[in-house]
C-alpha cells in the first residue's frame, strides 16, 4: 500500500509513540501536545537520545539536574511544576 506524501513541516502526531498504558508524567505529555513537540525535539534540545526523552515522559524516569533545567526552559515551566519533590536548588 502506498503512503501519501506529507506536506513540508507537517506532523500528524506531535509524539511518535502511541500510548499503550497510563502515563507516568501527564503534565509533561500535555505540554508536549500544547507546544506540538515530539520526543525527538526534546531530546535534541536537552542533548540526550530520543529513548532517554521517551523514558522521561512515558516511564517516569527523572532527568539529572542539568537536563531538568533544559527541559523546563523548553517547556516554559518552573522545575517544581514537573518535579515537585526534586531536592536541589536552581543555580
C-alpha positions, 0 to 999 in steps of 0.5 A, a space after each residue: 500500500 502506498 503512503 501519501 506524501 506529507 506536506 513540508 513541516 507537517 506532523 500528524 502526531 506531535 509524539 511518535 509513540 502511541 500510548 499503550 498504558 497510563 502515563 507516568 508524567 501527564 503534565 509533561 505529555 500535555 505540554 508536549 501536545 500544547 507546544 506540538 513537540 515530539 520526543 525527538 525535539 526534546 531530546 535534541 534540545 536537552 542533548 540526550 537520545 530520543 529513548 532517554 526523552 521517551 523514558 522521561 515522559 512515558 516511564 517516569 524516569 527523572 532527568 539529572 539536574 542539568 537536563 531538568 533545567 533544559 527541559 523546563 526552559 523548553 517547556 516554559 515551566 518552573 522545575 517544581 511544576 514537573 518535579 515537585 519533590 526534586 531536592 536541589 536548588 536552581 543555580 
